[in-house]
Amino acid sequence: MFIQYLLSFLILLIIYRVVIKWRQGILTSRDLFFWIGFWFVVGIIILLPDTTSFMADLVGVGRGADLVVYLSIVLIFYIIFQMTIKIEKIERNITKVVRTVAMKDETENNGQQMTDEKK
C-alpha cells in the first residue's frame, strides 16, 4: 500500500513539472494534454491495479501486466517515430540555413574580390 502512495505522489510531481514546462513555453498544449492524460492513466493503474486485468480480459490478453508491457512497447515505438520525424525536420531546416548562409557568404566574397581587382 505504501508503494501506491509513493508512486501517486511521484506522479503528482511529474504532472506539476509538466505544467511548469508548458507555462515556460517548452511544451505545446498538445504535449501538455498528452502527458497529463498519460500520467493520469498511470495513476489509475497504480491506485486500481485490477483495472489492467479487467482490460486484459476485454482484449484477450492473459494478464494485466502483459497488457501494460504490450501497450508500453507500442507507446515507446510511437514516441521514437515522432522524435525521428522531428529530428529529420530539424536536419532539413539546418541544411536550408547552412545553404542560405553559404550562398550569402559566397556573394559577399565575390563582391569583395571584384573590389580588390579594381584597385
C-alpha positions, 0 to 999 in steps of 0.5 A: 500500500505504501508503494501506491502512495509513493508512486501517486505522489511521484506522479503528482510531481511529474504532472506539476513539472509538466505544467511548469514546462508548458507555462515556460513555453517548452511544451505545446498544449498538445504535449501538455494534454498528452502527458497529463492524460498519460500520467493520469492513466498511470495513476489509475493503474497504480491506485486500481491495479485490477483495472489492467486485468479487467482490460486484459480480459476485454482484449484477450490478453492473459494478464494485466501486466502483459497488457501494460508491457504490450501497450508500453512497447507500442507507446515507446515505438510511437514516441521514437517515430515522432522524435525521428520525424522531428529530428529529420525536420530539424536536419532539413531546416539546418541544411536550408540555413547552412545553404542560405548562409553559404550562398550569402557568404559566397556573394559577399566574397565575390563582391569583395574580390571584384573590389580588390581587382579594381584597385 
